[in-house]
Amino acid sequence: MNKIIVAIALTACAFLKADVYASGSNITMKGSTTVFPISQKTSETFMQKNPDINISVQGGGSSVGIASIIDGTADIGQSSRPIKTGEIEKAVARSIEPVVHVIAMDGIAVITNASNAINDITTDQIKDIYTGKLSNWQSVGVAGGKIIVVSRDSSSGTYEAFSSKVLAGARTRPDSLLQASNQAVMQTVSTTPGAIGYVGLGYISDKVKALKVNGVECSKKNVLTEKYPISRPLFMYTNGKPKGPVKEYIDFVLSDEGQSIIEGLGFVRLDK
Amino acid sequence: MKFRQLKEGIYKTVFAALAYASLLFLVGITVVLFKEGLPVFRHVSAVDFVFGKYWYPTYEPPDFGILPLILASVWVTVGALFICVPLGIGSALYIYELATPAQKSALKPAIELLAGIPSIVYGFFGMTIVAPFLQNVFNLPVGLCAFTGSLVLGIMATPTVCSIAEDALNYVPRSFREASFALGANRWQTLIRVIIPAAGSGISTAVILGISRAAGETMTVLMVTGGAAVIPMTFFQPVRPMTSTIAAEMGEAVIGSGHYHALFAIGIILFLMTLVFNTAAEIISRRFRIRLGLGR
């Protein structure tokens, strides 16, 4: 569901882009759809405060975000993963200097149905469950029959992070239920007794059980310190140290107000 | 006099432009669809695309096999037919033949209102109420499956089938009915032997449009079928129809990537399927019309 909204928003943005103001400054942002809501919301508030600055935000994925910095097609590239060596080489070849700004933290909580007796799981067990090696709760040490594996769609940023952090690139079992949004994963896991799934930290509720992973609870504090094994920072990239309106905007994102907006969206704010 | 001619000329041009606009849109959509979809064959052969068993579009190297997605669409659509055809045609016959005027004036708008409910509402209903219910009743491991999809889609397609079938029954000339009664046939014989065959073209169009509705539905199947890209073996298994795959993955597929082209290529397959359905509807309705001598 969320994706549809994002897709519509993206299309809308594509049209709005044509609407370039003659005066004032323009900032263009592209990239990760995980970061997209942050960029969208913070830039809205920022533009209200600075009516002469116009920010256009587009999605496209983390790779698009980083590529747009290297190509010079955007001022800020949103990314939910660090820049790769190959990308740095490409940037250097064009004498571009990508500068990273960590803007928030994101944790992925592993959840099961509330009726499940399990409280604790290891990353190895999660990997075996998602790749199909373990298919019964018995082998994880609790009752509950067949494990129903719930995952996000292969193009979701959360899926990508989960897949690289836990599955190390292995394929999820083909019969896993691929859901289109965090909300749909929540709904499925909360109504299916044998289910296991994962959602962004902001989506945990008492309808499901969030498991400790390798003995660490999925809490904001543990995500912030990266003690929790499935956590990741979210980035904005710029070419060189930001100047002028881009600097003003990034400072706003990192300010107390910007961070509160980020927290309101379900991500983990960077604490001083 | 001259002014009137001018006015008519303007009307004619405006309406002609509107009529041709739809043709233009169709051509535009087709061109874009093929332009964006065909490059997928740089990554995968046509045979591996249509008959491949694995859909892993974002892995390295990716697998673009859409056989599970095609079969999921077929299963869910066929399941929906078993629900919307009897329900839709049955209710059309009831409204046409048996209902009192008062019932008629309540039933028809009620059924047509069902068609106006947004599909996301059906999806939400299916996801939060129907799926957990079926899970309990049939003791399934998971409620989001092809069966739930068929059930909800069948209910969604019923108004289409019912409304068009009922219109078709109403178009049968009164004289057919009167002639049948005059020959001594009773009401039942008249209905089965005369009215239904005479309305046959309209009824088959109703069924085919019902199929199109079910096969092309996106939001609901995305929400209720579970989304597992495996070849379905039973109705109580999660499946991933083509439409829901496009809807779920379009937003994040990197533009210009193999994944992006693959999603458009799925669109081509859907487009061809719709083309076949609509052509079939046209051929059938024409054939019936000629046989009955009702040619226009």
Interface residues (C-beta under 8 A of the other chain):
Chain A: M1 K3 I4 V6 A7 L10 T33 G59 G60 G61 S63 V64 G145 K146 I148 D153 S154 S155 S156 G157 E160 G169 R171 P174 D175 S176 L177 L178 Q179 A180 A184 Q187 T188 T191 T192 G194 A195
Chain B: Y54 W55 Y56 P57 T58 Y59 E60 P68 I120 M127 T128 A131 P132 Q135 P141 V142 G143 L144 M219 L222 M223 G226 G227 A228 A229 V230 Q237 P238 R240 S244 A247 A248 E249 M250 G251 E252 A253 V254 I255 H259
